[in-house]
Amino acid sequence: ARWSVMQALAGRYQDHLLERYHALQANGPYQRDVADAARRALRNTCLAYLMVLESEDVSRLALKQLITADNMTDALAALVPLANQARPVRDEALAFFEQRWGEYPLVMDKWFRAQAVSRCEDTLSRIRTLTQHAYYHQENPNKIRALIGAFAHANPLHFHAPDASGYQFVTEQLLATDPKNPQVAARLASAFNLWKRYEPGRRAQMRDALKQISDAPKLSRDVGEIVERALADN
């Protein structure tokens, strides 16, 4: 529903948003003062609305912003909506960011997250592939939070996929993580906490996932407490 509203607003005010986006372009190098921060915020908000229209011209505009950005705020404001585009420009943007920032692990966490929250239909398959990426380390809590955690907590479209594939994937990753890092696994388990609020189909699927976790051998106390509370008064 929110996405539909954004599309309606972007379609109605496309020319105004585009005009404002260009008018707010910086005339000099990056500044950390309040005025420049506000300008960047408004400019990137305009870009976010324009990008929901999935226009090739706007996508190229975002790619240009990514490539020429002299600060991480503008770079990510371009990368995240580009990761939502099911067209070649997405791979071009992701490849550029990886090449530019690959040696900085904390910055690459943002690269993983951008793909984890994508609306594209192939998001889950991409995430599975990313778990084998050279920059992804399955024992690193930051990487798990950036990829698996972001998917579970910030991608409702695909986490709650009707076929339960999102639930199954997070359950698999959670159980693989638990023996090494129970705290991170418990955070993943909390994505199922509100299962009772969903319609019957998803409610049953989320409950099944919780039961699968609960029945796992040698489950940590951290995860066990989260699951036990979630299933209480079932």
C-alpha positions in Angstrom: 0.0 0.0 0.0 2.8 2.4 0.9 4.6 1.6 -2.4 1.4 2.3 -4.3 1.0 5.7 -2.6 4.7 6.5 -3.5 4.0 5.6 -7.1 0.9 7.8 -7.3 2.7 10.8 -5.8 5.8 10.3 -8.0 3.7 10.0 -11.1 1.6 13.1 -10.2 4.6 15.3 -9.3 7.3 13.8 -11.5 8.3 17.0 -13.2 8.4 19.0 -9.9 10.5 16.2 -8.2 13.0 16.1 -11.1 13.3 19.9 -11.1 13.9 20.1 -7.4 16.4 17.2 -7.6 18.5 19.1 -10.1 18.1 22.4 -8.3 19.5 20.9 -5.1 22.7 19.6 -6.6 25.7 20.7 -4.7 27.8 23.5 -6.2 31.0 22.6 -4.3 32.6 19.8 -2.3 30.9 17.9 0.5 30.1 19.9 3.6 29.1 18.6 7.0 27.0 21.6 8.1 23.3 21.5 8.8 22.2 23.3 5.6 24.1 20.9 3.3 22.8 17.9 5.2 19.2 19.2 4.8 19.8 19.8 1.1 21.1 16.2 0.6 18.2 14.8 2.5 15.6 16.6 0.4 17.4 15.9 -2.9 17.7 12.2 -2.0 14.0 12.0 -1.0 13.1 13.4 -4.5 15.3 10.7 -6.0 13.7 8.0 -3.9 10.2 9.0 -5.2 11.4 9.2 -8.8 13.0 5.8 -8.6 9.7 4.0 -7.8 8.6 4.9 -11.4 11.3 2.6 -12.6 12.2 4.9 -15.5 15.4 4.1 -17.4 16.3 7.8 -17.5 15.9 8.2 -13.7 17.9 5.0 -13.1 20.7 6.4 -15.1 20.5 9.6 -13.1 20.8 7.6 -9.9 23.8 5.6 -11.3 25.5 8.9 -12.2 24.9 10.1 -8.6 26.4 6.9 -7.3 29.5 7.1 -9.4 30.2 10.8 -8.8 29.2 10.9 -5.1 31.8 12.4 -2.8 30.0 11.1 0.4 28.4 7.9 1.6 25.0 9.5 2.1 24.5 10.3 -1.6 26.1 7.0 -2.7 23.8 4.9 -0.6 20.7 7.0 -1.5 21.4 6.0 -5.1 22.5 2.4 -4.5 19.5 1.3 -2.5 16.8 2.2 -5.0 19.0 0.9 -7.8 19.1 -2.4 -6.1 15.3 -2.4 -6.5 15.5 -2.2 -10.3 15.2 -5.5 -12.2 17.3 -4.3 -15.1 21.1 -4.3 -16.0 21.7 -1.0 -14.3 21.2 -2.8 -10.9 24.2 -5.1 -11.6 26.2 -2.1 -12.9 25.6 -0.2 -9.7 26.3 -3.1 -7.4 29.5 -4.0 -9.3 30.7 -0.4 -9.1 30.1 -0.1 -5.3 31.8 -3.5 -4.7 34.9 -2.4 -6.7 35.0 1.0 -5.0 34.5 -0.1 -1.4 35.4 -3.8 -1.3 38.3 -3.3 1.0 36.2 -1.7 3.6 34.2 -4.4 5.5 31.8 -2.0 7.3 30.9 -0.2 4.1 30.3 -3.6 2.4 27.8 -4.3 5.1 25.7 -1.6 3.5 26.1 -3.3 0.1 24.8 -6.5 1.5 21.9 -4.8 3.2 20.9 -3.0 0.0 20.4 -6.3 -1.7 18.8 -7.9 1.3 15.9 -5.4 1.3 15.4 -5.3 -2.5 11.9 -5.7 -3.9 13.1 -7.6 -6.9 11.7 -11.1 -7.5 15.1 -12.8 -7.4 16.0 -11.3 -4.0 16.0 -14.5 -2.1 18.0 -16.4 -4.7 20.5 -13.6 -4.7 20.8 -13.6 -0.9 21.5 -17.4 -1.0 24.3 -16.7 -3.5 25.6 -13.8 -1.4 26.1 -16.2 1.6 28.9 -17.7 -0.5 30.4 -14.4 -1.5 34.1 -13.8 -0.7 33.2 -10.7 1.5 30.6 -12.6 3.4 31.8 -14.5 6.5 29.2 -16.7 8.1 30.8 -16.3 11.6 30.8 -12.5 11.5 27.9 -11.0 13.3 28.0 -7.8 11.3 27.7 -9.7 8.0 24.8 -11.9 9.3 22.9 -8.8 10.5 23.6 -6.9 7.3 22.3 -9.8 5.0 20.1 -12.2 6.9 18.9 -9.8 9.6 18.0 -7.1 7.1 16.1 -9.6 5.1 14.2 -10.9 8.1 13.4 -7.5 9.7 13.4 -5.1 6.8 12.1 -6.9 3.8 8.5 -7.8 4.6 7.7 -8.4 0.9 10.0 -11.4 0.6 10.3 -12.5 4.2 6.6 -13.0 4.2 6.4 -14.7 0.8 3.2 -16.7 0.4 5.2 -19.9 -0.2 7.0 -19.6 3.1 10.4 -19.6 1.4 11.5 -16.5 3.4 10.6 -18.2 6.7 12.4 -21.4 5.7 15.5 -19.5 4.7 15.7 -17.5 7.9 15.1 -20.6 9.9 17.9 -22.4 8.1 20.3 -19.5 8.7 19.2 -19.1 12.3 19.9 -22.8 13.2 23.3 -22.7 11.4 24.2 -19.5 13.4 23.0 -20.6 16.8 25.9 -22.9 17.8 28.4 -20.1 16.9 26.5 -17.0 18.0 23.4 -17.5 20.0 22.8 -13.7 20.5 22.7 -13.1 16.8 20.5 -16.2 16.2 18.1 -14.9 18.9 17.8 -11.6 17.0 16.9 -13.5 13.9 14.3 -15.6 15.8 12.6 -12.3 17.0 11.5 -11.8 13.4 8.8 -14.3 14.1 7.6 -12.7 17.3 4.4 -11.1 15.8 3.2 -14.2 14.0 -0.2 -14.1 15.7 -1.0 -10.8 14.0 -0.9 -12.2 10.5 -3.7 -13.7 8.5 -4.3 -17.5 8.9 -2.0 -18.7 6.1 1.1 -16.8 7.2 0.3 -17.3 10.8 0.4 -21.1 10.4 3.6 -20.9 8.4 5.3 -18.7 11.0 4.2 -21.0 13.8 5.6 -24.0 11.9 8.9 -22.2 11.6 8.9 -21.5 15.3 8.1 -25.1 16.1 10.9 -26.3 13.8 13.3 -24.0 15.7 12.0 -25.1 19.1 12.4 -28.8 18.2 16.0 -28.4 17.0 18.6 -30.3 19.1 21.0 -28.4 21.4 19.1 -25.1 20.9 20.8 -22.3 22.8 19.1 -20.7 25.8 19.0 -17.3 24.0 17.0 -18.7 21.1 15.0 -21.0 23.2 13.7 -18.1 25.4 12.7 -16.1 22.3 10.8 -19.0 20.7 9.2 -20.1 24.0 7.8 -16.6 24.6 6.6 -16.3 21.0 4.7 -19.7 21.2 3.3 -19.0 24.7 -0.5 -19.0 25.0 -0.7 -20.6 21.5 
